[in-house]
Amino acid sequence: MSRRLGIDERESEVIATATLLRDVGHIAIPARILHTPGPLSADERTLVELHPRVGAKLIGELPALHDVATAVLYHHERINGTGYPTGLGGDSIPYPARVLAVVDAYAAMIHDRPHRSARLPEEALAELGGEAGAHFDADVVRALGEEVMSSTAPPAVVADAVASAMDTAGLPPLRELTGTDPLTLLPGHRALHEAATQLAEAGELTVAIVQLEDLGDVNRNQGYADGDHTLLVAARTTQLAAARVGGSVYRESGRRFAVLAAGDPSARGRDLAAELHTEFALGPSVRVTVATGDDGEAVIARARAALSAAKLPGPRP
């Protein structure tokens, strides 16, 4: 998005850092409010609307992050002046905050929330488009739409940083997934991309992404020990399915595993999605997508992009 918008390198870094830190102010809000499945009361809404101030105050303690703190402070302002915490409008809102507002709204819509299910990317983009010029900067909304709908995979270094830093589902942020994952002993995100590139040079390959749906809830409600146990079970379950198609398993990010197989297993009478469905029939609850092609980065990107399309049910209570 920064490249599409012509944003210079320094401001791009400010926006990227603010994206990772934008909700740090949630530490001041009771968990019961953050996870309320229905509409918030006026008092609860007032508490929630404190989080940009709290986050900016914490981040601003480091002088090097002053501009990041400013973006976080104003990322819930609206172009028409109806946002919070100060009611700024139009060009009075710092540009990094306007970019962050669009990214934050899109990310919220395409993920499950206590009060609603995740929306498809196309649905989220349509809603953003409807608010362009009123709630959101129209140029930023346009750039996001172009980026999301583009078939071009992001540079590997960007994919590495985003997947490892953002998609942690409540896991401690210091867990590094670019090498071997110390919990599951699986190779990490970077190894996946390197192996995919090598296999693609030899011909077609298949990538499956397995995303744990309830890991964040397990971590919050039962503790990280149970969360780690869930991850271990999912890792071994994924390996069992992968073994039947001659595939390798990777810890793709905090709550995702990836299966990489040479060629197309379905051509050999093995349906990778069906194998995973069978292994996860008793839980934990996951989403699974599969993509095939001869471009490693593009296949991984397609498998990721399809995650919102299909959810496999876990065990019912």
C-alpha positions, 0 to 999 in steps of 0.5 A, spaced: 500 500 500 505 504 501 508 503 494 501 504 491 500 511 495 507 513 494 509 514 501 517 514 502 521 509 506 521 513 513 513 514 513 512 507 511 516 504 517 512 508 521 505 506 518 508 498 519 510 499 526 503 502 528 500 497 525 503 492 529 502 496 536 495 499 534 491 495 539 497 495 545 492 500 549 487 494 550 491 492 556 487 498 560 480 495 558 477 489 562 477 482 557 470 481 559 468 488 555 473 486 549 470 479 548 463 481 549 458 478 544 453 483 543 453 491 543 456 495 548 453 499 553 455 507 553 460 506 559 463 500 556 464 504 549 467 510 553 472 505 556 474 502 549 475 509 546 480 510 551 485 505 548 488 509 542 490 514 548 493 509 552 496 506 547 499 512 544 502 514 551 505 507 552 508 508 545 510 515 546 515 513 552 520 511 547 522 518 543 524 514 537 516 512 536 513 519 537 510 518 530 508 511 531 504 514 537 501 519 533 498 514 528 496 510 534 492 516 537 488 518 531 487 511 527 480 511 530 478 518 527 474 519 521 474 524 515 467 527 517 470 528 524 465 523 527 471 519 530 475 519 537 478 520 541 479 528 539 474 528 533 479 531 528 477 531 521 479 531 513 487 533 512 487 534 520 488 527 521 495 525 520 496 521 514 499 515 517 493 515 522 489 515 515 492 509 512 492 505 519 485 506 520 483 503 513 488 497 514 485 496 521 478 496 519 479 491 513 483 487 518 477 487 523 472 485 518 476 479 515 477 476 522 472 473 527 469 477 532 465 476 538 459 479 536 460 477 528 463 472 523 469 474 519 467 477 512 469 475 505 475 480 503 470 482 497 465 484 502 470 488 507 472 492 501 465 493 499 463 496 506 470 500 506 468 503 499 461 505 502 465 509 507 470 512 503 470 520 503 466 519 510 469 515 515 476 513 511 480 517 506 478 515 499 485 514 496 487 509 501 481 505 501 482 505 493 490 503 494 488 497 499 482 495 494 488 494 489 493 491 493 488 486 496 485 484 489 492 484 486 495 477 484 502 479 485 505 476 491 508 480 496 516 480 497 518 475 501 521 479 506 514 483 507 510 476 508 515 473 513 515 479 517 507 480 517 506 472 518 510 472 524 509 478 527 501 479 526 498 472 526 499 470 533 492 469 535 495 471 542 501 468 543 507 471 546 510 476 541 517 474 541 516 467 538 520 466 532 518 462 526 523 464 521 527 458 523 525 451 527 519 452 531 522 450 538 515 448 540 513 443 535 520 442 532 517 444 525 521 448 520 518 455 520 515 460 515 522 462 511 523 455 510 516 454 507 518 459 502 524 456 500 522 449 499 516 452 495 521 456 491 525 449 490 519 445 488 516 450 483 523 450 479 522 442 478 514 443 476 507 443 479 506 443 487 501 443 492 500 447 498 495 446 504 494 451 509 491 449 516 489 455 521 487 453 528 480 457 529 480 457 537 487 458 539 486 465 542 480 463 546 484 457 549 490 461 550 485 466 554 481 462 557 485 456 559 492 458 559 498 458 554 500 451 557 493 448 554 494 453 548 501 449 546 498 442 547 493 444 542 498 446 537 502 440 538 496 436 537 495 440 531 502 439 528 502 432 529 495 431 526 497 435 520 503 431 519 499 424 519 495 427 513 501 430 510 505 423 510 499 420 506 501 424 500 508 425 501 508 432 504 512 436 509 509 440 514 511 447 516 509 452 522 507 457 517 505 462 523 503 463 530 496 459 529 497 456 522 501 450 519 502 449 512 503 442 508 507 442 502 507 437 497 510 436 490 506 435 484 498 434 485 496 429 490 489 428 487 492 426 481 495 420 485 488 419 488 490 422 494 485 428 496 490 433 501 484 437 503 480 430 505 486 427 508 486 433 513 479 433 514 479 426 516 485 427 521 481 433 524 474 430 524 475 430 532 478 437 533 481 442 534 477 446 529 481 449 523 480 452 517 483 448 511 485 451 504 489 448 498 492 451 492 496 448 486 500 451 481 507 452 478 509 458 482 511 457 489 509 464 492 503 465 488 500 458 490 502 460 498 498 466 497 492 463 493 492 458 499 492 464 504 487 468 501 482 462 501 482 461 508 476 465 509 472 461 504 471 454 508 471 452 515 472 445 518 467 444 524 471 441 530 468 437 536 461 439 539 460 440 546 
